[in-house]
């Protein structure tokens, strides 16, 4: 059930800045606690553990958090299938980003540490492009997926990063799409800053989703359980500055979906200086308009699927990851959607948690072509359209 509390106050400090200014404005009950772990059977999928979402906004720093998040329900293991590396669109972005970092910061023959390295693809790029030596930490790493000439310069640790790894030094610390999974963000950044010690020339690069776009578009499919924290450029910058970092870069990329931040250790808190840091008024407007934009979005998609159902037509969603799980869960498994498509072969013939939609390869659409394909991220529309055309299919394409 989706609800919109009227900025309900919380009696707990903000995990990003410590202030007592959290207000709940969006909630859901009984959603799957993970959307990147797919199930072997329909029964397992329907019985997958669930949790609640109470999305709260901090009026002081602009940070958003799931106040109902239970870390004990989170699973990050070898079953976690988060990679986007089967997409040519995403790979082009990742390679361009890695090359930009190597060139801009002269990351050549240096040491790189990646926290939350996933399957290791970005760390491999940094080490190939700059002849660097890298260490990656992630409990979901699969060694058999690393095939690189730089392999002898790479070390992977299947674990979580914490104080036990303070001895790992590096010229460049990288952390992409991991901070949004960490409930106590201030403590995590403080720990990282403490681990860096007096190595003030170390560069730190983080990448996280931008929640401002989510608020302003009412993008309910971008809110899910394992993302327990949500950042805007300003709230991310404020976290870095108060925990002892100086910011070198703060920008949006990937069709303005991702926030990129580059920083280096400082002796203490630092002061705002970059244009995107001043966003508190915009965040407030986004929070206040979210009930309307989200409600309109849910109603619009329910109307689309109701019409398809009336006409006896089928839709498939393209993208069986977090966005797809949240989309189908929030819409309460519309009857017109019976399958999900994904290009990641490790997801094929498995089932999405809670909704139990089967995940198929694109090629299997040829046997039973759908009327409509719902693209779970507009940035992939051209890539998906080309794949469908190559299969001789021409369904209606709709993007969230």
Secondary structure as UniProt FT lines:
FT   STRAND          2..3
FT   STRAND          8..9
FT   TURN            15..17
FT   STRAND          22..32
FT   HELIX           42..46
FT   STRAND          50..58
FT   TURN            59..61
FT   STRAND          64..66
FT   TURN            67..68
FT   HELIX           71..73
FT   TURN            78..79
FT   TURN            85..86
FT   HELIX           88..104
FT   TURN            105..106
FT   STRAND          111..115
FT   TURN            118..119
FT   HELIX           121..130
FT   STRAND          133..137
FT   TURN            139..140
FT   HELIX           143..145
FT   TURN            149..150
FT   HELIX           151..153
FT   STRAND          154..157
FT   HELIX           163..165
FT   TURN            166..167
FT   STRAND          172..176
FT   HELIX           179..181
FT   HELIX           185..196
FT   TURN            197..198
FT   TURN            200..201
FT   STRAND          203..210
FT   HELIX           211..217
FT   HELIX           220..222
FT   TURN            225..226
FT   STRAND          229..231
FT   HELIX           233..242
FT   TURN            243..244
FT   STRAND          245..253
FT   TURN            254..257
FT   STRAND          258..265
FT   HELIX           275..277
FT   HELIX           280..310
FT   TURN            311..312
FT   STRAND          315..318
FT   HELIX           322..330
FT   TURN            331..332
FT   TURN            335..336
FT   STRAND          337..341
FT   HELIX           345..347
FT   TURN            348..349
FT   TURN            353..355
FT   STRAND          358..360
FT   HELIX           362..368
FT   STRAND          372..375
FT   HELIX           378..380
FT   HELIX           381..390
FT   TURN            391..392
FT   STRAND          396..399
//
